Amino acid sequence: MPPVDGAPGSTRWLPTGLVIAAAVLLVARVGTGIYEERHPPALADLVHWRPIETAVAEARQAHRPILYDFTADWCPPCRAMKREVFADPQAAAQIERLFVPVRVLDRQREEGRNPAAVESLQTRYSIDSFPTLVVAPVGQGEAKTFAGYGGKAATLQQLSRAAVALRIGGAFPMPFPGAGHP
């Protein structure tokens, strides 16, 4: 006599249980994929960002311009720049050689206002979009502004050209270490 469903030794529940387990695992995997797409893992930012308050003094002493990175946490192109440029060892080393880097993080959307130093810099350089990079000499010379993100190669080329232009323009009496011609 065959075993009755649910009786000890019955295997009739096995296919149904496997289908349910497979469905649960599939839903979990899809959910994880969606989460990872919306929240990519944070890469280490290799640029040593200086505080706004000490940047001018360091730039004067080092005879290098300041690189202001105007950014916001909610900004997708800002996150792409961070991932592709600032987390790249060679790009970070080039930025450190040529500039005194300062991250200017906008908190308007999250907190309803920005710290006074951030607000002052955004006003001084007429920042109205993110990301925006500003190469600013200390003293004489005109700041160079680059709004948006056109990719790693274009960004590094713009920064190198700005550093060379400031050097040729006489904004800095000493040569930038590692600055080449564009």
Secondary structure, DSSP 4 states (H G I P E B T S, - for coil): -PPPTTSTT--THHHHHHHHHHHHHHHHHHHHHHHHHHSPPPPP--S-PPPHHHHHHHHHHHT--EEEEEEETT-HHHHHHIIIIITSHHHHHHHHHH-EEEEEEE-HHHHSS--HHHHHHHHHTT--SSSEEEEE-SSSS--EEEES---HHHHHHHHHHHHHHHHHTTS-SSPPTT----
